[in-house]
Amino acid sequence: MFQPVFVRSLMPNEREGLALSARSINREEAARAQLILLSAEGKTAAEISQQVGSHPSNVKKWIRRFNEL
């Protein structure tokens, strides 16, 4: 059985920075920030992938990378 991957708890300043990045004109940066914010809301990688148009494995990759910070 697969273990869901979620982002760690966000600090207030991280959430603010991600909200700004989610509005970036750089589409990749905006999508990555948005997927982190969606994960913080409790959305699964499958749900996020449908919303941002990315493969679930890519969503999990970016969540894991963010969690390593």
C-alpha positions as a Markdown table, in Angstrom:
| # | Residue | x | y | z |
|---|---|---|---|---|
| 1 | Met | 0.0 | 0.0 | 0.0 |
| 2 | Phe | 1.2 | 3.5 | -0.8 |
| 3 | Gln | 2.1 | 6.0 | 1.9 |
| 4 | Pro | 0.7 | 9.4 | 1.0 |
| 5 | Val | 3.2 | 12.2 | 0.9 |
| 6 | Phe | 2.3 | 15.6 | 2.4 |
| 7 | Val | 4.3 | 18.8 | 2.9 |
| 8 | Arg | 5.6 | 19.5 | 6.4 |
| 9 | Ser | 3.9 | 22.2 | 8.5 |
| 10 | Leu | 4.6 | 25.6 | 6.9 |
| 11 | Met | 5.9 | 28.6 | 8.8 |
| 12 | Pro | 3.9 | 31.8 | 8.3 |
| 13 | Asn | 6.7 | 33.4 | 6.3 |
| 14 | Glu | 7.0 | 30.3 | 4.1 |
| 15 | Arg | 3.3 | 30.4 | 3.4 |
| 16 | Glu | 3.5 | 34.1 | 2.5 |
| 17 | Gly | 6.4 | 33.5 | 0.2 |
| 18 | Leu | 4.7 | 30.6 | -1.5 |
| 19 | Ala | 1.6 | 32.6 | -2.0 |
| 20 | Leu | 3.7 | 35.3 | -3.8 |
| 21 | Ser | 5.4 | 32.6 | -5.9 |
| 22 | Ala | 2.1 | 31.1 | -6.8 |
| 23 | Arg | 1.3 | 34.3 | -8.7 |
| 24 | Ser | 4.7 | 34.4 | -10.5 |
| 25 | Ile | 4.8 | 34.9 | -14.2 |
| 26 | Asn | 7.1 | 31.9 | -14.3 |
| 27 | Arg | 4.6 | 29.1 | -14.8 |
| 28 | Glu | 6.9 | 26.4 | -13.4 |
| 29 | Glu | 7.6 | 28.4 | -10.2 |
| 30 | Ala | 3.9 | 29.2 | -9.8 |
| 31 | Ala | 2.8 | 25.6 | -10.2 |
| 32 | Arg | 5.4 | 24.3 | -7.7 |
| 33 | Ala | 4.4 | 26.9 | -5.1 |
| 34 | Gln | 0.7 | 26.1 | -5.7 |
| 35 | Leu | 1.3 | 22.4 | -5.3 |
| 36 | Ile | 3.0 | 22.9 | -1.9 |
| 37 | Leu | 0.2 | 25.1 | -0.8 |
| 38 | Leu | -2.4 | 22.5 | -1.9 |
| 39 | Ser | -0.5 | 19.8 | 0.0 |
| 40 | Ala | -0.5 | 22.0 | 3.1 |
| 41 | Glu | -4.3 | 22.0 | 2.8 |
| 42 | Gly | -4.3 | 18.2 | 3.0 |
| 43 | Lys | -4.8 | 17.5 | -0.8 |
| 44 | Thr | -3.2 | 14.2 | -2.0 |
| 45 | Ala | -0.6 | 14.0 | -4.8 |
| 46 | Ala | -3.3 | 12.6 | -7.1 |
| 47 | Glu | -5.7 | 15.5 | -6.4 |
| 48 | Ile | -2.9 | 18.1 | -6.8 |
| 49 | Ser | -1.7 | 16.5 | -10.0 |
| 50 | Gln | -5.1 | 16.9 | -11.6 |
| 51 | Gln | -5.4 | 20.5 | -10.4 |
| 52 | Val | -1.9 | 21.7 | -11.6 |
| 53 | Gly | -1.6 | 19.4 | -14.6 |
| 54 | Ser | 1.5 | 17.5 | -13.5 |
| 55 | His | 2.2 | 13.8 | -13.0 |
| 56 | Pro | 1.7 | 12.5 | -9.4 |
| 57 | Ser | 5.3 | 11.4 | -9.2 |
| 58 | Asn | 6.4 | 15.0 | -10.0 |
| 59 | Val | 4.1 | 16.3 | -7.3 |
| 60 | Lys | 5.6 | 14.0 | -4.8 |
| 61 | Lys | 9.1 | 14.9 | -5.9 |
| 62 | Trp | 8.6 | 18.6 | -5.3 |
| 63 | Ile | 6.9 | 17.9 | -1.9 |
| 64 | Arg | 9.9 | 15.8 | -0.8 |
| 65 | Arg | 12.3 | 18.5 | -2.0 |
| 66 | Phe | 10.4 | 21.2 | -0.1 |
| 67 | Asn | 10.3 | 19.0 | 3.0 |
| 68 | Glu | 14.1 | 18.7 | 2.9 |
| 69 | Leu | 14.6 | 22.5 | 3.3 |
